[in-house]
Amino acid sequence: MRILLVAYDSGMFIHMFPMGLGYIASALQKAGYDVEIYSQDKYHYPESHLKNYLDRNHFDIVGLSMVAGYYQYQKIQKISNAINSSKNRPYYILGGHGPAAEPDFFLKKTQADAIVIGEGEQTIIELLEKLGAKTGHKDVKGIAYVQDGKVVVNERRPLISDIDNIPWPAYSSFPMDYYALLRYANCSPTEYLVGMLTGRGCKYKCNFCYRMDEGQRIRSNEAIIEEMRYLIKEFGATYFNFIDELLMVSEERTMSLCEDFIKASLNVRWACAGRLNYAKPKVLDLMKRAGCDFIDFGIESLDDKVLATMQKGLTVSQIVKGVENVLTSGISPGLNLLFGHIGDKRENFFKAVDFLLKYSDGSQNRTIRPVTPYPGSPLYYYAIEKGLLKDCEDFYENKHVNSDLVSVNFTDMTDHEIHEMLFEGNNKLVENYFRIQAKNTIAAARKLYIEGDVSFRGFRKY
């Protein structure tokens, strides 16, 4: 079988490495399949290019994966139209967090032949074996499909328990030199950046999260370091963006991993996602010594009642103390905040604005977005129960038209009032970010002209 995996264009100039697609490609290659990557993300091809490519080339299978989001939803429809209108239409498989929550809706909307629900490495191989043998879909766990005009959702496949034995992503099949150009927070212009996973899932249960897989599985330190050594040797990686949902699972795990990074003398820099309840000085100091220079934190609110409703497992005092610890350590914090959750008030928003104005170090331009009840999240089903949302089609077709606008309003304010408030607060945050950039640039100019610092590389950053 010939298989085409589509890395779609998300509208960014430089994209992150498509990790899920990389793992699927690796599983398929290990099973002996002929896999080709269609890099719409790198070349920004229009969908007509994909249609023509399918017209000119024969593939048995075409695969596509998406997360939840208004842009992704719109893009997936365009790509699906291209696939479905091609002369040599292959068997079309769709995967990812987006369609997994509502396979009925996405099967009808995209006309895909099957949707893979959950982890796909084992499911895709079994599905292709069944297709090759023409024995049907009914025994394949973890898929949804249409049979006799009706959507059939098979039993979920258990999660892969030993993730150390999952083959690494098929890095060499992708344009790694392109993904390496992505700049993340404190990356210097000359870093070779590579995305990587140290674990799967998350042990926390935030009620706005659309992740459907329970719990968290952690790779061994040895397996992580082995893959890092490969990426350093094969591609010259100097900066690792660990794109796990949560690397800082606990103080013990974080410190153990950092200690082994130091022992391995990797001499690389890296970024990860963390939890502020684990942001203790001893942990952060070790992370810094191990090469960490940026940690992304899901703060979401500066109100204890709202945090409890979100099921964040955090308090405001933990958040403030944690961020102060991070800044003291010399690591940059990524400060993510939302507004518009159940119980949110106007004063909560401006607490969040003041917090960002106080603690932003200028490493990123951070603004505040409305909370979005993505399909699959408990908040999505709450919105349906309360009559704020009808169904998945209502969400994607009517409500979720832009991530920076209110999709479902859980507050006592009107949408217009929230948007006015967002404009006012985000105005301050954007102006503050550029004030920091101007201050840093002027300081660099002073060092050049007044102090004779010849390391200055110019005012332009491109």
C-alpha positions as CSV (number, residue, x, y, z in Angstrom):
1,M,0.0,0.0,0.0
2,R,1.1,3.6,-0.8
3,I,0.2,6.0,1.9
4,L,0.1,9.8,1.8
5,L,0.1,11.7,5.2
6,V,-0.9,15.3,4.9
7,A,0.9,17.8,7.2
8,Y,-1.5,20.7,6.8
9,D,-0.8,24.4,6.8
10,S,-2.1,26.0,10.0
11,G,-1.5,29.5,8.7
12,M,1.9,30.0,10.4
13,F,5.0,31.0,8.5
14,I,7.0,28.4,10.4
15,H,5.2,25.4,11.9
16,M,6.0,23.0,14.8
17,F,7.0,19.5,13.8
18,P,3.7,17.5,13.4
19,M,4.5,15.1,16.2
20,G,1.4,12.9,15.9
21,L,1.9,12.4,12.2
22,G,5.6,11.6,12.8
23,Y,4.7,8.8,15.2
24,I,2.1,7.4,12.7
25,A,4.6,7.6,9.8
26,S,7.1,5.6,11.9
27,A,4.6,2.9,12.9
28,L,3.6,2.5,9.2
29,Q,7.2,2.3,8.0
30,K,8.0,-0.3,10.7
31,A,5.1,-2.4,9.4
32,G,6.5,-2.2,5.9
33,Y,4.3,0.4,4.3
34,D,5.4,2.9,1.7
35,V,4.8,6.3,3.3
36,E,5.1,9.8,1.8
37,I,4.7,13.1,3.6
38,Y,2.7,15.9,1.8
39,S,4.2,19.1,3.4
40,Q,1.5,21.7,2.9
41,D,2.8,23.3,6.1
42,K,6.3,24.0,4.6
43,Y,5.3,25.1,1.1
44,H,1.9,26.7,1.9
45,Y,0.3,24.8,-1.0
46,P,-3.3,25.7,-1.8
47,E,-5.8,22.8,-1.6
48,S,-5.9,22.7,-5.4
49,H,-2.3,21.5,-5.4
50,L,-3.2,18.5,-3.2
51,K,-6.1,17.6,-5.5
52,N,-3.8,17.8,-8.6
53,Y,-1.2,15.8,-6.7
54,L,-3.7,13.0,-5.9
55,D,-4.9,13.2,-9.6
56,R,-1.3,12.6,-10.9
57,N,-0.2,10.0,-8.3
58,H,-1.8,6.8,-7.0
59,F,-2.1,6.4,-3.2
60,D,-4.1,3.7,-1.5
61,I,-4.5,5.7,1.7
62,V,-4.5,9.4,2.6
63,G,-4.2,10.3,6.3
64,L,-4.8,13.6,8.1
65,S,-4.8,14.6,11.8
66,M,-6.3,17.7,13.5
67,V,-6.7,19.3,16.9
68,A,-9.8,21.2,17.9
69,G,-10.0,24.8,16.7
70,Y,-12.0,27.0,14.4
71,Y,-9.1,27.5,11.9
72,Q,-8.3,23.8,11.9
73,Y,-12.0,22.9,11.3
74,Q,-12.2,25.3,8.3
75,K,-8.9,24.0,6.9
76,I,-9.9,20.3,7.3
77,Q,-13.0,20.9,5.3
78,K,-11.0,22.4,2.4
79,I,-8.5,19.6,2.5
80,S,-11.3,17.0,2.6
81,N,-13.0,18.6,-0.4
82,A,-9.7,18.3,-2.3
83,I,-9.3,14.7,-1.3
84,N,-12.9,13.8,-2.1
85,S,-12.9,15.5,-5.5
86,S,-9.7,13.9,-6.7
87,K,-9.8,11.5,-9.6
88,N,-8.0,8.7,-7.8
89,R,-9.5,9.3,-4.4
90,P,-7.7,7.1,-1.8
91,Y,-9.3,5.6,1.3
92,Y,-9.4,8.6,3.6
93,I,-8.5,8.3,7.4
94,L,-8.9,11.2,9.8
95,G,-7.4,11.3,13.3
96,G,-6.5,13.6,16.2
97,H,-8.2,15.2,19.2
98,G,-10.6,17.3,17.1
99,P,-12.7,14.5,15.4
100,A,-12.2,12.0,18.2
101,A,-14.8,13.7,20.5
102,E,-17.5,13.9,17.9
103,P,-16.8,11.3,15.2
104,D,-20.4,11.2,13.9
105,F,-20.2,14.9,13.0
106,F,-16.8,14.8,11.5
107,L,-17.5,11.7,9.4
108,K,-20.5,13.4,7.8
109,K,-18.7,16.8,7.4
110,T,-15.5,15.5,5.9
111,Q,-16.8,12.3,4.2
112,A,-13.7,10.5,5.6
113,D,-13.9,6.7,5.4
114,A,-12.7,6.2,9.0
115,I,-11.8,8.2,12.1
116,V,-9.1,6.9,14.4
117,I,-10.0,7.7,18.1
118,G,-7.2,7.9,20.6
119,E,-3.6,6.8,20.0
120,G,-3.2,5.7,16.4
121,E,0.1,3.7,16.2
122,Q,-1.6,0.3,16.8
123,T,-5.0,1.1,15.4
124,I,-3.7,2.3,12.0
125,I,-1.8,-0.9,11.4
126,E,-4.7,-3.2,12.3
127,L,-7.1,-1.1,10.2
128,L,-4.8,-1.3,7.1
129,E,-4.4,-5.1,7.6
130,K,-8.2,-5.4,7.7
131,L,-8.5,-3.3,4.6
132,G,-5.9,-5.3,2.8
133,A,-7.6,-8.6,3.7
134,K,-11.0,-7.0,2.9
135,T,-12.4,-8.4,6.2
136,G,-14.2,-5.3,7.4
137,H,-13.9,-2.8,10.3
138,K,-16.0,-4.3,13.0
139,D,-13.2,-5.8,15.1
140,V,-10.8,-2.8,14.9
141,K,-10.8,-1.1,18.3
142,G,-10.5,2.7,18.3
143,I,-12.2,3.7,15.0
144,A,-15.4,5.1,13.8
145,Y,-16.8,4.6,10.3
146,V,-20.0,4.7,8.2
147,Q,-21.7,1.4,7.4
148,D,-25.0,1.2,5.5
149,G,-25.5,4.9,6.0
150,K,-25.0,4.8,9.8
151,V,-22.1,5.8,11.9
152,V,-20.5,3.0,13.8
153,V,-18.2,3.8,16.7
154,N,-16.1,0.8,17.8
155,E,-14.9,0.1,21.3
156,R,-12.0,2.3,22.4
157,R,-8.5,0.8,22.2
158,P,-6.6,0.7,25.5
159,L,-3.7,3.2,25.8
160,I,-0.2,1.9,25.1
161,S,1.2,1.3,28.5
162,D,4.9,1.0,27.7
163,I,5.6,4.1,25.6
164,D,9.3,3.6,25.7
165,N,8.8,0.9,23.1
166,I,6.9,3.1,20.6
167,P,9.2,3.8,17.7
168,W,10.5,7.4,17.5
169,P,8.8,9.7,15.1
170,A,10.0,9.3,11.5
171,Y,12.1,12.4,11.7
172,S,14.1,11.7,8.5
173,S,10.9,11.6,6.4
174,F,10.0,15.2,7.3
175,P,11.7,18.5,6.4
176,M,13.5,18.9,9.7
177,D,15.5,21.8,8.5
178,Y,12.3,23.7,8.0
179,Y,10.9,22.9,11.5
180,A,14.2,23.8,13.0
181,L,13.6,27.5,12.0
182,L,10.8,27.9,14.6
183,R,11.9,30.3,17.3
184,Y,10.5,29.6,20.8
185,A,10.7,32.2,23.5
186,N,14.4,32.6,24.2
187,C,15.8,30.8,21.2
188,S,18.7,32.6,19.6
189,P,18.6,33.1,15.8
190,T,21.2,30.3,15.2
191,E,19.6,27.5,17.3
192,Y,18.6,24.2,15.7
193,L,15.2,23.6,17.4
194,V,13.6,20.1,17.6
195,G,10.3,19.2,19.1
196,M,10.1,16.0,21.2
197,L,7.9,14.1,23.7
198,T,9.0,12.9,27.2
199,G,5.6,11.5,28.0
200,R,2.0,11.3,27.0
201,G,-1.2,12.7,28.6
202,C,-1.7,14.7,31.8
203,K,-2.7,13.6,35.3
204,Y,-4.8,16.7,35.9
205,K,-8.4,17.2,34.8
206,C,-9.0,20.8,33.8
207,N,-12.7,21.0,32.8
208,F,-12.0,23.0,29.6
209,C,-9.4,20.4,28.3
210,Y,-10.5,18.3,25.3
211,R,-8.0,15.6,25.9
212,M,-10.0,12.4,26.2
213,D,-7.2,9.9,27.2
214,E,-7.0,9.3,31.0
215,G,-3.9,9.7,33.0
216,Q,-0.2,10.3,32.1
217,R,2.5,7.9,31.0
218,I,6.1,8.9,31.4
219,R,9.1,7.8,29.3
220,S,12.2,6.7,31.1
221,N,15.1,9.1,31.4
222,E,17.3,6.7,29.5
223,A,14.9,6.5,26.5
224,I,14.5,10.3,26.4
225,I,18.3,10.9,26.5
226,E,18.9,8.3,23.8
227,E,16.4,10.0,21.4
228,M,18.0,13.4,22.2
229,R,21.5,12.0,21.4
230,Y,20.1,10.8,18.1
231,L,18.6,14.2,17.2
232,I,21.8,15.9,18.2
233,K,24.0,13.6,16.1
234,E,21.6,13.3,13.1
235,F,20.4,16.9,12.8
236,G,22.7,19.0,15.0
237,A,19.8,19.8,17.5
238,T,20.8,22.5,20.0
239,Y,17.4,23.4,21.5
240,F,14.6,21.0,22.5
241,N,11.0,22.0,22.7
242,F,9.4,19.3,24.8
243,I,5.8,19.6,23.7
244,D,4.4,17.2,26.3
245,E,1.1,18.4,27.8
246,L,3.0,18.4,31.1
247,L,6.7,17.6,31.7
248,M,6.8,18.8,35.3
249,V,4.7,15.9,36.6
250,S,6.2,16.1,40.0
251,E,9.2,17.5,41.8
252,E,10.9,14.1,41.9
253,R,10.4,13.3,38.2
254,T,11.5,16.8,37.1
255,M,14.6,16.7,39.2
256,S,15.6,13.2,38.2
257,L,15.3,14.0,34.5
258,C,17.4,17.2,35.0
259,E,20.1,15.4,37.0
260,D,20.4,12.8,34.1
261,F,20.6,15.6,31.5
262,I,23.5,17.1,33.4
263,K,25.2,13.7,33.8
264,A,24.8,13.0,30.1
265,S,26.6,16.3,29.3
266,L,24.0,17.1,26.6
267,N,24.8,20.8,26.6
268,V,21.5,21.8,25.0
269,R,18.8,24.3,26.0
270,W,15.2,23.4,26.2
271,A,11.6,24.5,27.0
272,C,8.7,22.6,28.5
273,A,5.2,22.8,30.0
274,G,5.1,23.0,33.8
275,R,3.0,23.3,36.9
276,L,3.4,26.2,39.4
277,N,2.8,24.0,42.4
278,Y,6.1,22.3,41.5
279,A,8.0,25.5,40.8
280,K,10.2,25.4,43.9
281,P,13.6,27.0,44.0
282,K,15.5,23.7,44.2
283,V,13.6,22.3,41.2
284,L,14.0,25.5,39.1
285,D,17.7,25.9,39.9
286,L,18.3,22.3,38.8
287,M,16.2,22.9,35.6
288,K,18.3,26.0,34.8
289,R,21.5,24.1,35.3
290,A,20.2,21.3,33.0
291,G,19.5,23.8,30.2
292,C,15.9,24.9,30.7
293,D,15.3,28.5,29.8
294,F,11.5,28.6,29.3
295,I,8.5,27.0,31.1
296,D,5.0,27.3,29.8
297,F,2.4,27.5,32.6
298,G,-1.4,27.1,32.4
299,I,-2.4,29.7,35.0
300,E,-5.9,30.5,33.5
301,S,-7.3,32.5,36.4
302,L,-6.3,34.7,39.3
303,D,-9.4,33.8,41.3
304,D,-9.5,30.9,43.7
305,K,-13.2,30.1,43.2
306,V,-12.8,30.1,39.4
307,L,-9.7,27.9,39.7
308,A,-11.6,25.4,41.8
309,T,-14.4,25.4,39.2
310,M,-11.9,24.8,36.5
311,Q,-10.4,21.9,38.5
312,K,-7.0,23.4,38.0
313,G,-5.6,22.0,41.3
314,L,-3.9,25.4,41.9
315,T,-4.5,28.4,44.2
316,V,-3.6,32.0,43.5
317,S,-1.0,32.0,46.3
318,Q,0.7,29.0,44.6
319,I,0.6,30.8,41.2
320,V,2.1,34.1,42.5
321,K,4.8,32.3,44.5
322,G,5.6,29.9,41.7
323,V,6.0,32.7,39.1
324,E,8.2,34.7,41.4
325,N,10.4,31.7,41.9
326,V,10.7,31.1,38.2
327,L,11.7,34.7,37.5
328,T,14.3,34.5,40.4
329,S,15.8,31.4,38.8
330,G,16.5,33.2,35.5
331,I,14.0,31.0,33.6
332,S,11.3,32.8,31.5
333,P,7.7,31.9,32.4
334,G,5.0,31.5,29.8
335,L,1.9,33.0,31.5
336,N,-1.3,31.7,30.0
337,L,-4.6,33.2,31.2
338,L,-8.2,32.9,30.2
339,F,-11.4,34.8,31.0
340,G,-15.1,34.0,30.9
341,H,-15.3,30.8,32.8
342,I,-18.2,29.9,35.1
343,G,-18.3,32.6,37.9
344,D,-15.8,35.0,36.3
345,K,-16.3,38.7,37.0
346,R,-15.0,41.8,35.5
347,E,-12.5,42.3,38.4
348,N,-11.0,38.9,37.7
349,F,-10.0,40.0,34.2
350,F,-8.2,43.1,35.4
351,K,-6.5,41.1,38.1
352,A,-5.1,39.0,35.3
353,V,-4.0,42.0,33.3
354,D,-2.2,43.5,36.3
355,F,-0.6,40.2,37.0
356,L,0.8,40.0,33.4
357,L,1.9,43.6,33.5
358,K,3.8,42.9,36.7
359,Y,5.4,39.5,35.9
360,S,6.0,39.5,32.1
361,D,9.7,39.5,31.3
362,G,9.1,40.3,27.6
363,S,10.1,36.9,26.3
364,Q,6.6,36.5,24.7
365,N,3.7,38.8,23.8
366,R,1.0,37.4,26.1
367,T,-2.6,38.4,25.8
368,I,-5.8,37.0,27.4
369,R,-8.3,34.9,25.5
370,P,-11.9,33.9,26.3
371,V,-12.3,30.3,27.6
372,T,-13.5,27.9,24.9
373,P,-15.6,24.7,25.6
374,Y,-14.0,22.5,23.0
375,P,-15.9,19.3,22.1
376,G,-14.8,16.5,24.4
377,S,-14.2,18.7,27.4
378,P,-16.5,18.6,30.4
379,L,-17.1,22.3,29.9
380,Y,-18.5,21.5,26.4
381,Y,-21.1,19.1,27.8
382,Y,-21.9,21.6,30.6
383,A,-22.7,24.2,27.9
384,I,-25.0,21.8,26.1
385,E,-26.7,20.9,29.4
386,K,-27.3,24.5,30.2
387,G,-28.7,25.3,26.8
388,L,-25.7,27.6,25.9
389,L,-24.7,25.4,23.0
390,K,-26.8,23.0,20.9
391,D,-24.2,20.5,19.6
392,C,-20.9,20.1,17.7
393,E,-22.2,21.7,14.6
394,D,-23.5,24.7,16.5
395,F,-20.0,25.0,18.1
396,Y,-18.0,24.9,14.8
397,E,-20.5,26.5,12.5
398,N,-22.0,29.3,14.7
399,K,-20.1,29.9,17.9
400,H,-16.4,29.2,17.6
401,V,-15.5,31.5,14.7
402,N,-12.2,32.9,16.2
403,S,-10.2,31.9,19.3
404,D,-10.0,35.5,20.5
405,L,-13.8,36.0,20.5
406,V,-16.4,34.6,22.9
407,S,-17.8,31.3,21.6
408,V,-20.0,30.4,24.6
409,N,-20.6,33.0,27.3
410,F,-20.6,31.5,30.9
411,T,-20.6,35.0,32.6
412,D,-23.3,37.6,33.5
413,M,-21.8,40.0,31.0
414,T,-22.8,40.4,27.4
415,D,-20.4,39.2,24.6
416,H,-20.0,42.9,23.6
417,E,-19.0,43.9,27.2
418,I,-16.4,41.1,27.3
419,H,-15.0,42.0,23.9
420,E,-14.7,45.7,25.0
421,M,-12.9,44.6,28.1
422,L,-10.6,42.3,26.2
423,F,-9.7,45.1,23.9
424,E,-8.9,47.4,26.8
425,G,-6.8,44.9,28.7
426,N,-5.0,43.4,25.7
427,N,-4.2,46.9,24.5
428,K,-2.3,47.5,27.7
429,L,-0.5,44.1,27.4
430,V,0.6,44.6,23.9
431,E,1.8,48.2,24.6
432,N,3.7,46.8,27.7
433,Y,5.4,44.1,25.6
434,F,6.7,46.6,23.0
435,R,7.8,48.9,25.8
436,I,10.0,46.1,27.1
437,Q,11.3,45.5,23.6
438,A,12.0,49.2,23.1
439,K,13.8,49.4,26.5
440,N,15.9,46.3,25.7
441,T,16.8,47.7,22.2
442,I,17.8,51.1,23.6
443,A,19.9,49.4,26.3
444,A,21.7,47.4,23.6
445,A,22.3,50.6,21.6
446,R,23.8,52.3,24.6
447,K,26.1,49.4,25.1
448,L,27.2,49.7,21.5
449,Y,27.6,53.4,21.1
450,I,28.5,54.5,24.6
451,E,30.2,51.5,26.0
452,G,31.8,50.1,22.8
453,D,30.2,46.7,23.0
454,V,31.1,45.2,19.5
455,S,28.9,42.1,20.0
456,F,25.8,44.2,18.9
457,R,24.3,42.5,15.8
458,G,22.0,45.2,14.5
459,F,18.5,46.6,15.2
460,R,16.7,44.3,12.8
461,K,15.8,40.9,14.1
462,Y,15.5,39.1,10.7
